[in-house]
Amino acid sequence: MLKPRETDVARHLASYRAWERRLLAVPADLRARERFEDAAYTLCVLMGTRCGREAADTAENYLRPRTPQPTRAAPRSAGTRARPAHHTT
């Protein structure tokens, strides 16, 4: 699956949040409602979800800084044994 660029996700999430705030401030503003619904739809398509709120949550998680995963040692090939640790006493 192709992943969207973080800059695109951030831009569309910001638009969604801005129109959400405007709609909450003035619920009767039909233009704000239309723009909010358009922003929600775009974010849904971008994030592969069906609900605007879910898309916003998914976008926020997508943009959250990732912590590096610990690296694991490469698996040994079949037939090789681990060497015992050499202890000096």
PyMOL commands that set and color helices and strands:
alter all, ss='L'
color gray80, all
select helices_A, chain A and resi 6-25+30-47+52-63
alter helices_A, ss='H'
color red, helices_A
deselect
rebuild
show_as cartoon
